């Protein structure tokens, strides 16, 4: 793991200049077998920094393959954040799938070429790329082809379920908790939730449970805009009216969306596909309200901040359009990934320097906590500023520190928790006897 994340502007310029002569023959649409071969070719080309694993299978039995890039693939290193890109959630929205295949190849090639920016990313980040969350839907859309593909053909999975309307709905619970000062993170899943979701959705949720992701993006098509949570409105639906649904982290989400939009060649210009989005970004609910979506679920169930990237007017662009789309998105894909290294991060230890997992990390003024991972490390995305941070865990006294975050790499802030003081309970004298000592059975904790 390398240190130092202050990137000179010249790095971005050099990356933008590299590979301007793109050979059109390098770009093609990948059916399932072609995609699998492409991923394993990357693994073969860069065996020491890559790993391929499956998070599950689709309805029709296709593997949901993930390519991992890291200097120690297969291992979580303390204080090294986990990042993910997810493509092709809607089977007929194919540009994200092709971009992520190409991005995987690009990272491997640039690492081997000694590109310092890419080497630093791979040394300091554990990157997970899922090119296709919906391989069954893609095959349906691909049989139609770019010329004849309908707007909805292949959108859903093999059972025709829209996977971005298939996650447990935690927004309603969150909006209730906001009014009652209830829990603000890692909300509980409903009973029998595993029977209520599709196999692809189940696989992704289990994936989230197994990796402590910090930042993510979900690649779609049909518009050109960076969409950020919440997707679901707090207000009852009124025909013809949309309302902005801000998360407690609205400012950082807006910054994340702008990072992609302004690094993209034309997204930030606003006018695309006949629509206008100021700065090329939008709050999801302000655009239209959506229930059971993946980006809201990430925020409410895990530590991960996710945005949805709509990347092309044409859901299934012809292969001839892919080189231009790659050049338009390449810098944005890198710049957004680098955002995982901002804010604060650190270790949570007990008095014996043992890591404390699942400790809650609260930032004063932001009603959304994150938790430490099983290795005791935590990551909290924040904008530059001064913050008061409190860490708490069952059996320990809370610990509070003040930290100033700058615009460059994440500030390391470690916490050492001491055991909570024991409570002594004096019993009132009875029949003239002296006070009894504290009972052996501990007091039940209060509602907080």
Secondary structure, 3 states (H helix, E strand, C coil): CCCCCCCCHHHHHHHHHCCCCCCHHHCCCCCHHHHHHHHHHHHHHCCCCEEEEEEEECCCCCEEEEEEECCCCCCCCCCCEEEEEEECCCCCCCHHHHHHHHHHHHHHHHHHCCCHHHHHHHHHEEEEEECCCCHHHHHHHHHHHHHHCCCCCCCCCCCCCCHHHCCCCCHHHHHHHHHHCCCCCCCCCCCCHHHHCCHHHHHHHHHHHHCCEEEEEEEECCEEEEEECCCCCCCCCECCECCCCCCCCHHHHHHHHHHHHHHCCCHHHCEECCEECHHHEEEHHHHCCCCCCHHHHHHHHCCCEEEEEEEECCCCCCHHHHHHHHHHHHHHHHHHHHHHHCCEEEEEECCCCCECCCCEEEECCEEEEEECCCCCEEEECCCCEEEEEEEECCCECCEEEEEEECCCCCEECCEECCECCCCCCCCCCCCCCCCCCCCCCCCCCCCC
